[in-house]
Amino acid sequence: MTSVPDSLLVLAQAAAPSGGAAATQFLFIGFMFVAMWFLIIAPQRKKQKEHAKMLAALDQGDEIITSGGIYGEITYKKDDRFVVRIADGVKVEIAKSFVQDVVRKSGSAKS
């Protein structure tokens, strides 16, 4: 059996946190998780819900802008995508998730 040098035992004891320090570390980690939730995760979930609500409200005739910066008018609505007219005689199909914003609703006057 090999013996462990005394210097390694002293280092191991110094590195191990005491009971109070371990509880403080766990509280700090818990606090960081809660802070991360309220500062990052919760606002992102709210933004995702608003985007889903906006997508559900889109209909034919609405003018949109895609995440790629292309402006167009929705001509047909499918389950998972839109057919968008981007120029005279040019229609493309885009996934619903690539719609960034609504420029004008179909019932609104042109600006």
C-alpha atoms as a printed R data frame, in Angstrom:
    type eleno elety resid chain resno       x      y       z
1   ATOM     1    CA   MET     A     1   0.000  0.000   0.000
2   ATOM     2    CA   THR     A     2   1.339  3.406  -0.959
3   ATOM     3    CA   SER     A     3   1.029  6.335   1.342
4   ATOM     4    CA   VAL     A     4  -0.134  9.764   0.279
5   ATOM     5    CA   PRO     A     5   2.306 12.575   0.975
6   ATOM     6    CA   ASP     A     6   1.261 14.960   3.732
7   ATOM     7    CA   SER     A     7   1.490 17.965   1.416
8   ATOM     8    CA   LEU     A     8  -1.253 16.504  -0.840
9   ATOM     9    CA   LEU     A     9  -3.520 15.895   2.155
10  ATOM    10    CA   VAL     A    10  -3.092 19.487   3.302
11  ATOM    11    CA   LEU     A    11  -3.913 20.754  -0.211
12  ATOM    12    CA   ALA     A    12  -7.000 18.537  -0.419
13  ATOM    13    CA   GLN     A    13  -8.284 19.756   2.935
14  ATOM    14    CA   ALA     A    14  -7.677 23.393   2.012
15  ATOM    15    CA   ALA     A    15  -9.510 23.005  -1.320
16  ATOM    16    CA   ALA     A    16 -12.588 21.332   0.199
17  ATOM    17    CA   PRO     A    17 -15.200 23.911   1.203
18  ATOM    18    CA   SER     A    18 -16.568 23.915   4.717
19  ATOM    19    CA   GLY     A    19 -20.256 23.203   5.349
20  ATOM    20    CA   GLY     A    20 -21.270 26.873   5.361
21  ATOM    21    CA   ALA     A    21 -19.294 27.680   2.225
22  ATOM    22    CA   ALA     A    22 -20.916 24.815   0.293
23  ATOM    23    CA   ALA     A    23 -24.391 26.054   1.182
24  ATOM    24    CA   THR     A    24 -23.427 29.568   0.109
25  ATOM    25    CA   GLN     A    25 -22.174 28.244  -3.225
26  ATOM    26    CA   PHE     A    26 -25.430 26.358  -3.839
27  ATOM    27    CA   LEU     A    27 -27.467 29.464  -2.970
28  ATOM    28    CA   PHE     A    28 -25.354 31.551  -5.343
29  ATOM    29    CA   ILE     A    29 -25.834 29.021  -8.174
30  ATOM    30    CA   GLY     A    30 -29.584 28.963  -7.492
31  ATOM    31    CA   PHE     A    31 -29.713 32.756  -7.513
32  ATOM    32    CA   MET     A    32 -27.828 32.851 -10.828
33  ATOM    33    CA   PHE     A    33 -30.308 30.388 -12.363
34  ATOM    34    CA   VAL     A    34 -33.302 32.445 -11.214
35  ATOM    35    CA   ALA     A    35 -31.693 35.656 -12.504
36  ATOM    36    CA   MET     A    36 -30.932 34.023 -15.847
37  ATOM    37    CA   TRP     A    37 -34.561 32.876 -16.094
38  ATOM    38    CA   PHE     A    38 -35.993 36.354 -15.537
39  ATOM    39    CA   LEU     A    39 -33.425 38.199 -17.654
40  ATOM    40    CA   ILE     A    40 -33.068 35.848 -20.636
41  ATOM    41    CA   ILE     A    41 -35.500 32.943 -20.845
42  ATOM    42    CA   ALA     A    42 -38.792 34.592 -19.827
43  ATOM    43    CA   PRO     A    43 -38.519 37.566 -22.258
44  ATOM    44    CA   GLN     A    44 -37.553 35.210 -25.087
45  ATOM    45    CA   ARG     A    45 -40.605 33.001 -24.447
46  ATOM    46    CA   LYS     A    46 -42.827 36.106 -24.447
47  ATOM    47    CA   LYS     A    47 -41.336 37.213 -27.771
48  ATOM    48    CA   GLN     A    48 -41.921 33.736 -29.269
49  ATOM    49    CA   LYS     A    49 -45.577 33.784 -28.169
50  ATOM    50    CA   GLU     A    50 -46.095 37.240 -29.714
51  ATOM    51    CA   HIS     A    51 -44.510 36.058 -32.994
52  ATOM    52    CA   ALA     A    52 -46.747 32.965 -33.079
53  ATOM    53    CA   LYS     A    53 -49.803 35.163 -32.448
54  ATOM    54    CA   MET     A    54 -48.753 37.494 -35.288
55  ATOM    55    CA   LEU     A    55 -48.298 34.520 -37.665
56  ATOM    56    CA   ALA     A    56 -51.737 33.151 -36.783
57  ATOM    57    CA   ALA     A    57 -53.324 36.527 -37.595
58  ATOM    58    CA   LEU     A    58 -51.768 36.760 -41.079
59  ATOM    59    CA   ASP     A    59 -54.065 36.317 -44.062
60  ATOM    60    CA   GLN     A    60 -54.178 36.810 -47.812
61  ATOM    61    CA   GLY     A    61 -53.426 40.364 -48.901
62  ATOM    62    CA   ASP     A    62 -51.210 41.224 -45.924
63  ATOM    63    CA   GLU     A    63 -47.870 42.803 -46.805
64  ATOM    64    CA   ILE     A    64 -44.961 41.306 -44.889
65  ATOM    65    CA   ILE     A    65 -41.200 41.513 -44.579
66  ATOM    66    CA   THR     A    66 -39.153 38.330 -44.292
67  ATOM    67    CA   SER     A    67 -36.139 37.819 -42.071
68  ATOM    68    CA   GLY     A    68 -34.058 38.092 -45.265
69  ATOM    69    CA   GLY     A    69 -35.396 41.594 -45.913
70  ATOM    70    CA   ILE     A    70 -37.740 40.749 -48.784
71  ATOM    71    CA   TYR     A    71 -41.037 42.618 -48.923
72  ATOM    72    CA   GLY     A    72 -44.045 40.846 -50.381
73  ATOM    73    CA   GLU     A    73 -47.778 40.257 -50.278
74  ATOM    74    CA   ILE     A    74 -49.308 36.998 -49.097
75  ATOM    75    CA   THR     A    75 -51.339 35.450 -51.909
76  ATOM    76    CA   TYR     A    76 -52.030 32.027 -50.431
77  ATOM    77    CA   LYS     A    77 -51.826 30.519 -46.956
78  ATOM    78    CA   LYS     A    78 -50.809 26.865 -46.458
79  ATOM    79    CA   ASP     A    79 -50.407 24.882 -43.234
80  ATOM    80    CA   ASP     A    80 -46.688 25.500 -42.767
81  ATOM    81    CA   ARG     A    81 -45.853 28.201 -45.330
82  ATOM    82    CA   PHE     A    82 -47.060 31.186 -47.301
83  ATOM    83    CA   VAL     A    83 -47.048 31.880 -51.019
84  ATOM    84    CA   VAL     A    84 -45.771 35.443 -51.312
85  ATOM    85    CA   ARG     A    85 -45.824 37.723 -54.359
86  ATOM    86    CA   ILE     A    86 -42.563 39.678 -54.333
87  ATOM    87    CA   ALA     A    87 -42.866 41.234 -57.824
88  ATOM    88    CA   ASP     A    88 -45.215 41.169 -60.811
89  ATOM    89    CA   GLY     A    89 -45.461 37.538 -61.880
90  ATOM    90    CA   VAL     A    90 -42.978 36.365 -59.197
91  ATOM    91    CA   LYS     A    91 -44.290 34.223 -56.346
92  ATOM    92    CA   VAL     A    92 -42.232 32.321 -53.801
93  ATOM    93    CA   GLU     A    93 -43.111 29.944 -50.999
94  ATOM    94    CA   ILE     A    94 -41.617 30.770 -47.626
95  ATOM    95    CA   ALA     A    95 -41.826 29.031 -44.278
96  ATOM    96    CA   LYS     A    96 -44.031 30.806 -41.760
97  ATOM    97    CA   SER     A    97 -41.139 31.146 -39.334
98  ATOM    98    CA   PHE     A    98 -39.290 33.431 -41.789
99  ATOM    99    CA   VAL     A    99 -41.934 36.155 -41.609
100 ATOM   100    CA   GLN     A   100 -40.377 38.879 -39.502
101 ATOM   101    CA   ASP     A   101 -43.057 41.547 -39.390
102 ATOM   102    CA   VAL     A   102 -46.290 42.809 -40.936
103 ATOM   103    CA   VAL     A   103 -45.879 45.953 -43.031
104 ATOM   104    CA   ARG     A   104 -49.586 46.445 -43.779
105 ATOM   105    CA   LYS     A   105 -52.719 44.455 -43.048
106 ATOM   106    CA   SER     A   106 -55.015 43.781 -46.022
107 ATOM   107    CA   GLY     A   107 -57.791 46.025 -44.681
108 ATOM   108    CA   SER     A   108 -55.515 49.037 -44.080
109 ATOM   109    CA   ALA     A   109 -54.998 51.889 -46.527
110 ATOM   110    CA   LYS     A   110 -51.689 52.049 -48.380
111 ATOM   111    CA   SER     A   111 -49.258 54.608 -47.025
